[in-house]
Amino acid sequence: MRLFAAVLPPEDVAEELAAVVAELRAMPGGAEGLRWTGRPGWPRGGAADWHLTLAFYGEVDDDVVPELSARLERTAHRTGPFALAVRGGGQFGHGRALWAGAEGDLGTLRLLADRAEAAGRKAGVEMGEHRRYKAHLTVARSREAFEVRPYLEALAGFTSRTWTVDELVLVRSNLPRSGVPGEQPRYEAVARWGLGGAG
């Protein structure tokens, strides 16, 4: 199964972001050419379309999942709760990905990401090259380079309410199979662990 470790924003924060994304989608100048993530009003079912990926594991054999889960549980217990908010935005790949950023205790968020990556390596997951962690929630993608400056300017003034991150979530990504243009992956929480041993 295709898995990643993540921090999920609470429902009300996702709704704040959804309101801003709705404004971005309504902007003139080509917003219809972007593939937007998130489905405002869609029942989340315990996992978010919008998430802060900590470590991407890719396809993980079923027999590796118990070891990975045990290591992620230890990771969660070793990391205390911390404050976070969604703020501002940025891009990757000359506009191929537009994202909302984060502010708050980014040091602890990076530590959690490093530990989640290490958990995957120790469980035997092929993690590829280590990259410095950049906190982001992807809000739109484009197959080609896209001029995102107006969208970045609109995101610059956005800050969600601050919440306490108190859990680490292992999420399964179900890739689109219908062939419908613009269809997005579906996400489901496989397991959740309270930070600092909570829950």
One Martini backbone bead per residue (centre of mass of N, CA, C, O) as a GRO file, in nm:
protein
  199
    1MET     BB    1   0.100   0.033   0.015
    2ARG     BB    2   0.044   0.380   0.007
    3LEU     BB    3   0.256   0.582   0.219
    4PHE     BB    4   0.226   0.830   0.494
    5ALA     BB    5   0.334   1.079   0.707
    6ALA     BB    6   0.125   1.299   0.925
    7VAL     BB    7  -0.028   1.617   0.956
    8LEU     BB    8  -0.348   1.724   1.065
    9PRO     BB    9  -0.575   1.943   1.030
   10PRO     BB   10  -0.829   2.073   1.155
   11GLU     BB   11  -1.137   2.135   1.043
   12ASP     BB   12  -1.135   2.451   1.083
   13VAL     BB   13  -0.870   2.497   0.929
   14ALA     BB   14  -0.958   2.372   0.662
   15GLU     BB   15  -1.188   2.581   0.624
   16GLU     BB   16  -1.011   2.830   0.606
   17LEU     BB   17  -0.853   2.730   0.358
   18ALA     BB   18  -1.097   2.686   0.172
   19ALA     BB   19  -1.173   2.985   0.149
   20VAL     BB   20  -0.911   3.073   0.009
   21VAL     BB   21  -0.919   2.875  -0.230
   22ALA     BB   22  -1.182   2.984  -0.348
   23GLU     BB   23  -1.055   3.258  -0.421
   24LEU     BB   24  -0.834   3.150  -0.608
   25ARG     BB   25  -1.028   3.004  -0.812
   26ALA     BB   26  -1.171   3.297  -0.888
   27MET     BB   27  -0.939   3.393  -1.032
   28PRO     BB   28  -0.806   3.543  -1.280
   29GLY     BB   29  -0.580   3.372  -1.514
   30GLY     BB   30  -0.601   3.026  -1.490
   31ALA     BB   31  -0.718   2.846  -1.252
   32GLU     BB   32  -0.841   2.617  -1.440
   33GLY     BB   33  -0.538   2.492  -1.498
   34LEU     BB   34  -0.560   2.380  -1.221
   35ARG     BB   35  -0.508   2.131  -0.969
   36TRP     BB   36  -0.712   2.096  -0.708
   37THR     BB   37  -0.718   2.055  -0.380
   38GLY     BB   38  -0.953   1.957  -0.215
   39ARG     BB   39  -1.295   1.916  -0.054
   40PRO     BB   40  -1.516   2.109   0.024
   41GLY     BB   41  -1.751   1.923   0.221
   42TRP     BB   42  -1.597   1.672   0.240
   43PRO     BB   43  -1.582   1.388   0.397
   44ARG     BB   44  -1.296   1.290   0.569
   45GLY     BB   45  -1.278   1.017   0.736
   46GLY     BB   46  -0.995   1.089   0.911
   47ALA     BB   47  -0.881   1.229   0.646
   48ALA     BB   48  -0.682   1.451   0.457
   49ASP     BB   49  -0.628   1.636   0.188
   50TRP     BB   50  -0.495   1.815   0.394
   51HIS     BB   51  -0.136   1.803   0.455
   52LEU     BB   52   0.158   1.727   0.647
   53THR     BB   53   0.417   1.592   0.527
   54LEU     BB   54   0.682   1.399   0.669
   55ALA     BB   55   0.675   1.102   0.519
   56PHE     BB   56   0.752   0.920   0.228
   57TYR     BB   57   0.704   0.564   0.136
   58GLY     BB   58   0.516   0.448  -0.052
   59GLU     BB   59   0.546   0.134  -0.135
   60VAL     BB   60   0.427  -0.104   0.108
   61ASP     BB   61   0.458  -0.385   0.247
   62ASP     BB   62   0.254  -0.557   0.453
   63ASP     BB   63   0.500  -0.683   0.632
   64VAL     BB   64   0.607  -0.379   0.716
   65VAL     BB   65   0.384  -0.220   0.868
   66PRO     BB   66   0.420  -0.311   1.168
   67GLU     BB   67   0.707  -0.189   1.201
   68LEU     BB   68   0.642   0.097   1.119
   69SER     BB   69   0.423   0.144   1.335
   70ALA     BB   70   0.603   0.098   1.584
   71ARG     BB   71   0.801   0.331   1.517
   72LEU     BB   72   0.587   0.560   1.509
   73GLU     BB   73   0.492   0.530   1.795
   74ARG     BB   74   0.765   0.605   1.922
   75THR     BB   75   0.787   0.879   1.790
   76ALA     BB   76   0.536   1.003   1.922
   77HIS     BB   77   0.626   0.956   2.224
   78ARG     BB   78   0.900   1.142   2.179
   79THR     BB   79   0.682   1.367   2.097
   80GLY     BB   80   0.554   1.658   2.161
   81PRO     BB   81   0.339   1.881   2.166
   82PHE     BB   82   0.242   2.147   1.925
   83ALA     BB   83   0.245   2.452   1.760
   84LEU     BB   84   0.019   2.552   1.483
   85ALA     BB   85   0.001   2.710   1.153
   86VAL     BB   86  -0.139   2.846   0.874
   87ARG     BB   87   0.092   3.015   0.636
   88GLY     BB   88   0.090   3.124   0.353
   89GLY     BB   89   0.327   3.063   0.071
   90GLY     BB   90   0.419   2.858  -0.224
   91GLN     BB   91   0.664   2.692  -0.445
   92PHE     BB   92   0.714   2.442  -0.697
   93GLY     BB   93   0.840   2.421  -1.005
   94HIS     BB   94   0.733   2.684  -1.140
   95GLY     BB   95   0.416   2.618  -1.045
   96ARG     BB   96   0.352   2.302  -1.005
   97ALA     BB   97   0.332   2.396  -0.694
   98LEU     BB   98   0.088   2.497  -0.459
   99TRP     BB   99   0.130   2.640  -0.123
  100ALA     BB  100   0.088   2.613   0.216
  101GLY     BB  101   0.209   2.708   0.510
  102ALA     BB  102   0.398   2.748   0.821
  103GLU     BB  103   0.361   2.811   1.180
  104GLY     BB  104   0.570   2.790   1.469
  105ASP     BB  105   0.691   2.479   1.574
  106LEU     BB  106   0.919   2.389   1.342
  107GLY     BB  107   1.126   2.224   1.496
  108THR     BB  108   0.934   1.993   1.581
  109LEU     BB  109   0.835   1.924   1.301
  110ARG     BB  110   1.113   1.843   1.189
  111LEU     BB  111   1.170   1.625   1.396
  112LEU     BB  112   0.927   1.448   1.321
  113ALA     BB  113   1.015   1.406   1.028
  114ASP     BB  114   1.288   1.273   1.085
  115ARG     BB  115   1.167   1.038   1.255
  116ALA     BB  116   0.980   0.927   1.030
  117GLU     BB  117   1.206   0.862   0.835
  118ALA     BB  118   1.369   0.676   1.022
  119ALA     BB  119   1.146   0.467   1.061
  120GLY     BB  120   1.146   0.374   0.769
  121ARG     BB  121   1.439   0.282   0.745
  122LYS     BB  122   1.432   0.078   0.993
  123ALA     BB  123   1.188  -0.090   0.845
  124GLY     BB  124   1.289  -0.101   0.520
  125VAL     BB  125   1.239   0.157   0.369
  126GLU     BB  126   1.271   0.316   0.068
  127MET     BB  127   1.370   0.668   0.086
  128GLY     BB  128   1.605   0.784  -0.028
  129GLU     BB  129   1.685   1.098  -0.041
  130HIS     BB  130   1.768   1.339   0.172
  131ARG     BB  131   1.560   1.616   0.275
  132ARG     BB  132   1.481   1.909   0.359
  133TYR     BB  133   1.231   2.021   0.543
  134LYS     BB  134   0.902   2.137   0.408
  135ALA     BB  135   0.637   2.299   0.508
  136HIS     BB  136   0.327   2.173   0.347
  137LEU     BB  137   0.016   2.245   0.161
  138THR     BB  138  -0.127   2.132  -0.107
  139VAL     BB  139  -0.349   2.317  -0.347
  140ALA     BB  140  -0.182   2.293  -0.629
  141ARG     BB  141  -0.147   2.181  -0.975
  142SER     BB  142   0.089   2.144  -1.257
  143ARG     BB  143   0.221   2.026  -1.558
  144GLU     BB  144   0.314   2.321  -1.583
  145ALA     BB  145   0.430   2.603  -1.588
  146PHE     BB  146   0.322   2.868  -1.353
  147GLU     BB  147   0.170   3.169  -1.270
  148VAL     BB  148   0.168   3.237  -0.904
  149ARG     BB  149   0.192   3.525  -0.785
  150PRO     BB  150  -0.109   3.602  -0.719
  151TYR     BB  151  -0.145   3.364  -0.518
  152LEU     BB  152   0.083   3.437  -0.323
  153GLU     BB  153  -0.030   3.714  -0.248
  154ALA     BB  154  -0.297   3.599  -0.129
  155LEU     BB  155  -0.153   3.406   0.086
  156ALA     BB  156   0.026   3.605   0.257
  157GLY     BB  157  -0.235   3.697   0.451
  158PHE     BB  158  -0.255   3.407   0.564
  159THR     BB  159  -0.396   3.294   0.887
  160SER     BB  160  -0.453   3.068   1.101
  161ARG     BB  161  -0.525   2.913   1.352
  162THR     BB  162  -0.400   2.790   1.640
  163TRP     BB  163  -0.274   2.463   1.705
  164THR     BB  164  -0.250   2.142   1.857
  165VAL     BB  165  -0.027   1.904   1.801
  166ASP     BB  166  -0.128   1.545   1.896
  167GLU     BB  167  -0.061   1.382   1.615
  168LEU     BB  168   0.018   1.088   1.434
  169VAL     BB  169  -0.020   0.991   1.083
  170LEU     BB  170  -0.113   0.714   0.892
  171VAL     BB  171  -0.132   0.723   0.533
  172ARG     BB  172  -0.340   0.638   0.267
  173SER     BB  173  -0.292   0.625  -0.090
  174ASN     BB  174  -0.544   0.650  -0.341
  175LEU     BB  175  -0.531   0.621  -0.655
  176PRO     BB  176  -0.647   0.694  -0.940
  177ARG     BB  177  -0.884   0.486  -1.170
  178SER     BB  178  -1.101   0.628  -1.372
  179GLY     BB  179  -0.977   0.864  -1.577
  180VAL     BB  180  -1.058   1.129  -1.462
  181PRO     BB  181  -1.004   1.438  -1.498
  182GLY     BB  182  -0.867   1.561  -1.189
  183GLU     BB  183  -0.841   1.337  -1.016
  184GLN     BB  184  -0.795   1.248  -0.683
  185PRO     BB  185  -0.672   1.133  -0.425
  186ARG     BB  186  -0.729   0.910  -0.161
  187TYR     BB  187  -0.761   0.934   0.196
  188GLU     BB  188  -0.643   0.721   0.476
  189ALA     BB  189  -0.642   0.625   0.793
  190VAL     BB  190  -0.451   0.375   0.955
  191ALA     BB  191  -0.304   0.552   1.190
  192ARG     BB  192  -0.282   0.667   1.541
  193TRP     BB  193  -0.074   0.893   1.748
  194GLY     BB  194   0.005   1.023   2.034
  195LEU     BB  195   0.171   1.271   2.161
  196GLY     BB  196   0.358   1.193   2.436
  197GLY     BB  197   0.142   0.947   2.494
  198ALA     BB  198  -0.118   1.031   2.397
  199GLY     BB  199  -0.404   0.827   2.373
   0.00000   0.00000   0.00000
